[in-house]
Amino acid sequence: MAMHLLKPPMGWNAWNYFGWEHINETVVKETADAMKDMGFLEAGYNIVSIDDAWLQRGRDENGDLVPQKERFPSGMKAIGDYLHERGFKYGLYAGAGVLTYANCEGSFGHERQDAKKFAEWGVDLLKYDFGYVAPGQDPSHLFRRMGQALRESGRDIIFSGCYGHTHVTQWMRQTGASMWRLSGDIQDSWESIIKVAKNALTVGAYSGPCGWNDPDMMVVGLNGEGWVGQIGGGCTLNEYSAHFSIWCMLSAPLLMGHDVRKTTPEIANILLNKELIAINQDDLGVQAYTLPPMSNNDFILARPLANGDIAFCLVNETDTPKKMILSWDYCGWEITDKVRIRDCVNHVDLGEFSCGAFADVPARSALVWRATRI
């Protein structure tokens, strides 16, 4: 059986904050409870996903994967039951090699057995990474093996392919995957956010309902803490807001990566923005594309929406404020068309415009405008 993702998934993944050293069942349960209490579940963030390092090296006498007892003493099915009882989907991680990147047991040669075990545990999403693979193995073949095993497992399990290159767009959908990573790990820095976003823009045409480009999990709210936070060093609120805006424009999976239990009101305000989430979850499912710059190498994204509106994202990558000019001539409208614009970040109606519009965008920031032709 295969799960089809008509919209980009939303939820939380443990890796960016907890890495391979600090993940355990208490963290997972407390995160789910915090997501429910803070309104994240209600806003659509319904996946709680455990990443690498939940399992030990080696298998039991039946050849099954074994969770690390000190981290998950209740076992992996109990975690799934806890999440399901609270209305969440259960995400889990595995690797296509003999070992995962955290030196835990890989699924190579055990794909059917592992897929059946994931189904028994109630897993709803499998993030399938590459890991340490024997020389000469064809990546597409390894992902096909697990994709087929999941379809035969008896449970609908979303297949999230993690082999971080843009060229996976040539074959990953054919493995049965519903989303696929496009790059190496994101870092908690403005430079990394922009680099990962621009990488995703090169393969925008491959993304759509049932198969989503995955630039990577978000770093919003890491604030320089945790596994990935300490690598990048952290971002400002403006940078995190722009990060979220760009991910919504890219139809990217919205997987939070911070310690949800420590979410500040400012970070919650970014991640719970209903107008931006609506753009991300739009029925048309078209990824944003880049507009030709009118001036100053402006970085502006446009995304057509199902009701005929167009979302625009004006990104100021630079370290100084910038006047940015928007023309909708490249989007299917006439330049003389009259357009009503709403600022989706600040929730303000900006009025009616014709022959384009402009905005003063602060340094390292982004605006998202939803435009309706009148």
C-alpha positions, 0 to 999 in steps of 0.5 A: 500500500502507498500513501499519496501526499496531495499536499506537502506534509507538516510536522516536526523532525528530531534531527536538527535540534536533538541530533544523534546524541539526545533523542529519546522517548521522553523528548518525543512524547513531550514534543507531541504534547507541546505541539498539541498545547501550542496549537501546532497540531491544529494548524496542520503540523501533524507528523512527529518524526524520529530521525537517526540513532533510535536503533542499535547496531545489530539485529535480534535473534529474529533478524529484526531491528532493535531500538536502543533500550536506554532511549526507548525503553517502552519500544517503538510501537508504544511511541506510535500508540502514544502519538496516534492517541493524540492525533499525530502521525508517526515518522521513523528513520531508516537507512539503505546501507549496512549502517546509518550515518549515526552507525546504527543498523541499516536496512540493506538486505532486510527491506521486506522484514523492516517494512513489515516491522514498521507497519506493525509499529504503526509507522506513517512516514519512513524517512529513508536515508542512504548511509554507509552503502557497499561499493557498487550499489545503485542508489535508485535500486536501493530506494526501489527495494524499500519502496516496494517493501513498503507497498507490500507491508499492509500499511499506508506509509509515506515514503520520504526519500533522503539522498541529497542531490537535485538529480534524484528528481530524475528517478525518485518518484518512480521508487514510490517516494512522495518527497525527496531531499535535494541537498545536504543538511541545512545549517542554522544560518542565513547563508545556508537557508538561501543556498538550500532555497536556490538549489530547490528552485533549479528543479521546481518543475518536478514538484507537485501533488504526490511528489514534493521537492524537499529542500530540508527540514526547517531551522526556524527557532533553533537560535544557534542551539542543538545539533544543527544550531551549533553548526550554523550559529543561529538567525535573527527573527527576520531571517527565520521569518524569511526562511518560513516564507520561502519554504511556503512558496517552495511547496516545501514540506514544513517540518519544524526542527527546533525544540518545540517545548521552548517555542517563544511567542515570536517563533510561534507567530512565524510558524503558525501564520495561517496565510502563509500555511495556506499558500504552502498547502494550496490545492494547485501545488505548483512550486514558486519560480524566480522572476527576471529581476527588474533592477539590482539583481532582485530575488523575487519568487512567484507562485500561482495559486488554485483560485487564480491569485498569485503569491509573490515573495520579495527576498532581500538577501543583502545586508542593507535595506533594499527597494524592490520592484515587482512586475507581474508581466511574467506571470500571465497577467498584463502589466496594466492589470489592476491588482489587489495586494495583501501582505501575508506576513504582517496581515495587512491589505495594501490596496490596489495597484497597476503597472507593478508595485514596489516595497522597501524590504529590510536587510535579510528579510522577505515579504510575501504578497498575495495578489488578486487581479480585479 
